Amino acid sequence: MFAVIKTGGRQYRVVPNDVLEIGKIAGDVGTIVQLGEVLVLGGDTPVLGTPTVAGASVAAEVLQHKRGDKVIAFKKRRRKNSRRKRGYRDELTVLRITEILADNAKPTVGPRPKKEKVAAPADGEDAAPKAAKKKAPAKAPAAKKAPAKKAAAKA
């Protein structure tokens, strides 16, 4: 099943477990947000909205808030000694689509648990010793060859 959603003036075709970057929306990292503007619900029998599908929504987990690449707007008027350089970075939200809902249903899937980082053992603790890697012997530099002299002289 897929859905076409509209957010931030753009349209996205999404399926569950998709990760996408959209314009910044409200929501803390790790929470579930619902996107309500669903234009199409696809599947065996697609449902087209006029303009949106009534009662349909898409649940998504907020993974990260970040800034996009820098975009530079440079304007120059030739021979006038006039130029202007301005730049900006878009504010983005990274989402993972958890489920596509119809008929005013509430999200049933919660946010995924975060993976815990495994701490490296300290120097004093009993840890399996790592095998020491042996270095390959260094190669001797090749001897330089003298340029070949011409055997025959031209007369």
C-alpha positions as CSV (number, residue, x, y, z in Angstrom):
1,M,0.0,0.0,0.0
2,F,1.3,3.5,-0.8
3,A,0.1,7.1,-0.3
4,V,0.7,10.4,-1.9
5,I,1.0,13.1,0.7
6,K,1.4,16.9,0.5
7,T,3.5,18.8,2.9
8,G,5.5,22.0,2.6
9,G,4.1,22.7,-0.8
10,R,5.6,19.4,-2.2
11,Q,4.1,16.0,-2.9
12,Y,5.7,12.7,-1.9
13,R,4.8,9.1,-2.7
14,V,5.5,7.1,0.4
15,V,5.3,3.5,1.6
16,P,5.9,2.2,5.1
17,N,9.6,2.3,6.2
18,D,10.5,5.0,3.7
19,V,12.9,7.7,5.0
20,L,12.4,11.1,3.5
21,E,13.5,14.7,4.1
22,I,10.8,17.3,4.2
23,G,10.6,21.0,5.2
24,K,10.8,21.5,8.9
25,I,7.7,20.5,10.9
26,A,6.9,20.6,14.6
27,G,7.8,17.5,16.6
28,D,10.5,16.3,18.9
29,V,13.0,13.7,17.7
30,G,11.7,10.2,18.4
31,T,8.0,11.1,18.4
32,I,5.3,10.1,16.0
33,V,3.6,12.8,13.9
34,Q,0.6,12.5,11.7
35,L,0.5,14.0,8.2
36,G,-3.1,14.7,7.3
37,E,-3.0,15.9,3.7
38,V,-3.3,12.5,1.8
39,L,-4.0,13.0,-1.9
40,V,-4.1,9.4,-3.0
41,L,-4.3,6.0,-1.2
42,G,-3.0,3.3,-3.4
43,G,-3.3,-0.4,-3.3
44,D,-5.6,-2.9,-4.9
45,T,-8.3,-0.3,-5.3
46,P,-6.8,3.2,-5.3
47,V,-8.7,6.0,-3.7
48,L,-8.3,9.5,-5.2
49,G,-9.0,12.5,-3.0
50,T,-10.9,15.6,-4.0
51,P,-8.6,17.3,-3.1
52,T,-7.7,15.0,-0.1
53,V,-8.9,11.6,1.0
54,A,-11.3,12.0,4.0
55,G,-10.2,10.3,7.2
56,A,-6.8,9.3,5.8
57,S,-3.4,10.1,7.3
58,V,0.2,9.0,7.4
59,A,2.0,8.3,10.7
60,A,5.8,9.0,10.7
61,E,8.5,9.0,13.2
62,V,10.8,12.1,13.5
63,L,14.4,10.9,13.1
64,Q,16.3,14.2,13.0
65,H,16.1,17.9,12.5
66,K,18.9,19.3,10.3
67,R,19.9,21.9,7.8
68,G,20.2,21.3,4.1
69,D,23.1,22.2,1.8
70,K,24.1,25.8,1.4
71,V,22.5,27.5,-1.6
72,I,24.3,30.6,-2.9
73,A,22.5,33.4,-4.9
74,F,25.1,35.5,-6.6
75,K,24.1,38.5,-8.7
76,K,26.5,40.5,-10.7
77,R,26.0,43.5,-12.9
78,R,28.8,43.6,-15.4
79,R,30.9,46.7,-15.8
80,K,29.0,48.4,-13.0
81,N,31.2,47.2,-10.1
82,S,28.1,45.8,-8.4
83,R,27.7,42.3,-7.1
84,R,25.7,40.6,-4.3
85,K,26.3,37.2,-2.7
86,R,23.7,35.8,-0.4
87,G,23.4,32.2,0.9
88,Y,20.9,30.2,2.9
89,R,20.3,26.7,4.2
90,D,16.9,25.1,4.4
91,E,15.6,23.7,7.7
92,L,14.7,20.0,7.2
93,T,13.1,17.2,9.1
94,V,14.0,13.6,8.4
95,L,11.0,11.2,8.8
96,R,10.5,7.5,8.7
97,I,7.0,6.5,7.6
98,T,5.6,4.0,10.1
99,E,2.1,3.3,8.7
100,I,-0.6,4.5,6.4
101,L,-3.9,5.0,8.1
102,A,-7.5,5.2,6.7
103,D,-10.9,5.8,8.3
104,N,-9.7,8.2,11.1
105,A,-7.6,5.4,12.6
106,K,-5.0,6.2,15.2
107,P,-1.3,5.1,14.9
108,T,-0.6,1.7,16.5
109,V,3.1,1.6,15.9
110,G,5.3,3.5,18.3
111,P,8.8,4.9,17.7
112,R,11.6,2.4,17.3
113,P,13.9,2.0,20.3
114,K,17.3,3.6,19.9
115,K,20.3,1.3,19.5
116,E,22.5,1.5,22.5
117,K,26.2,2.1,21.9
118,V,28.5,-0.7,23.2
119,A,31.2,0.8,25.4
120,A,34.8,-0.4,24.7
121,P,36.4,-2.1,27.7
122,A,38.9,0.0,29.6
123,D,42.7,-0.8,29.6
124,G,42.7,-2.4,33.1
125,E,39.8,-4.8,32.4
126,D,40.2,-8.3,31.2
127,A,39.6,-8.1,27.5
128,A,40.6,-10.5,24.8
129,P,44.0,-9.4,23.6
130,K,44.0,-8.4,20.0
131,A,46.5,-10.2,17.7
132,A,49.4,-7.9,16.8
133,K,49.5,-7.3,13.1
134,K,52.9,-8.0,11.6
135,K,54.1,-5.5,9.1
136,A,55.3,-6.7,5.7
137,P,59.0,-6.2,5.2
138,A,59.8,-3.0,3.4
139,K,60.9,-3.4,-0.2
140,A,64.3,-2.1,-1.2
141,P,64.2,0.8,-3.6
142,A,65.0,-0.2,-7.2
143,A,68.4,0.8,-8.5
144,K,68.3,3.7,-11.0
145,K,69.4,2.8,-14.5
146,A,71.8,5.1,-16.3
147,P,70.5,6.4,-19.6
148,A,71.7,4.4,-22.6
149,K,74.4,6.0,-24.7
150,K,74.1,6.0,-28.4
151,A,76.4,3.4,-29.9
152,A,76.8,4.9,-33.3
153,A,77.8,8.4,-33.9
154,K,76.5,10.1,-37.0
155,A,79.1,11.3,-39.5
